[in-house]
Amino acid sequence: MSLLLAVIYLIFVSLGLPDSLLGSGWPKMQVEFGVPSSYAGYVFMMISAMTIISALLSPKLIQRLHVKWIVTVSIMLTVFGLLGFSFCTQYWMLLVCAIPYGLGAGAIDAAMNHYVANNYSGAVMNFLHCFYGVGAMISPYLMALAIKVAHWNEGYRWTAFLQIGILLVVISSWSLWQQNDSKTDESKIDSAGIKETIKQPGVMATLLAFFAYSAGEATCFLWVPSYFAGTRTGISSELVASFGSLIFGGLMIGRLIAGFIANRLGDRRMIRSGTMMELIGILLTALPIKGYLVAAIGFLIIGIGMGPIYPSIQHMAPINFGKRYSAAVIGLQMAFAYMGSTFMPTVFGILQQKLGIWIMPLYLLVFAGLSFALLELSYRQEARL
């Protein structure tokens, strides 16, 4: 069990590695490709669209395939996408390479969250998502180092090499996955489909809340470095790229803390506490203070607040809706999360191009409030069951 859990931790690191590369590298990539800053949103949208397709297919994949096969193929697709990005010389090539990049993300995310939610505690779920933050925090530093000593392409290439190493570990661990098969097979029995699941009380409100949460999170993933580049002066390109790790570092810290207290407080209290912390961070980023330190602390606090929200919503699925619906609920949650990730950072890109990137704290505030309100509504609807 300990060896299997160690492998699962490593898989969650691999989930985070690709997510922060585009935001960290875009200020340099934009100049090289000669496109407007908002064009990052279209690449992000293509990645997320592929992830939505993959996530919607995940309930059937979970029903028919062992999770180890879903993980293995998904990581392979991600490696192909990362290597493809590393060889891109024109903007359109990014859109093509975004296809395997995105397809590799959705099914593995849904499959792993379903597997962990049905086999492990809320504390383990938060610790695992903490390791997602580790992966997402590593890659901006890889990109910053690549920009400093080589070229942005190397940031993608080095990340692909890390993913290949994780893939080899996963392949060598196939025999370990049999340990939880009885519990996992039990959760697959008589699993509901998407059409039936979406009609259950509280499901739609939860999905829309996930959309709103992910809209704010993904906007941070993509635009934090650009926010500092657009609102602060005298900052080097390497420092701007490294700011991409603020949210991911905050997510890691928030989930590490949540791992110690989640079993005591429960998922709903963790979500409420995290939202309050997120609002404090947004307020700090909005303060009209010169220099970058206060805003940097604000984005770190936003990440800490966001930390327990995502894993807590996922972990609640079997408890709130039952094991019959959990696979479909988690797959739908992933799809709605990536819909938020697909469209809302792009919408922000268009807005900031017209109004200025200073509107970012206000944009984040809107989606934090929506996510909180919709989750509270879903709890009331579930209570009527």
Protein Blocks (a to p, Z undefined) as FASTA:
>chain_A
ZZmmmmmmmmmmmmmmmmmmmmmmmmmmmmmnopafklmmmmmmmmmmmmmmmmmmmmmm
mmmpcfklmmmmmmmmmmmmmmmmmmpcbfklmmmmmmmmmmmmmmmmmmmmmmmmmmmc
fklmmmmmmmmmmmmmmmmmmmmmmmmmmcfklmmmmmmmmmmmmmmmmmmmmmmmmmmm
mmmmmmmgopacfklmmmpghklmmmmmmmmmmmmmmmmmmmmmmmmmmmpghiafklmm
mmmmmmmmmmmmmmmmmmmmmmmnommlmmmmmmmmmmmmmmmmmpccehjklmmmmmmm
mmmmmmmmmmmmmmmmmmmnojklmmmmmmmmmmmmmmmmmmmmmmmmmmmmmnopklmm
mmmmmmmmmmmmmmmmmmmmmmmZZ
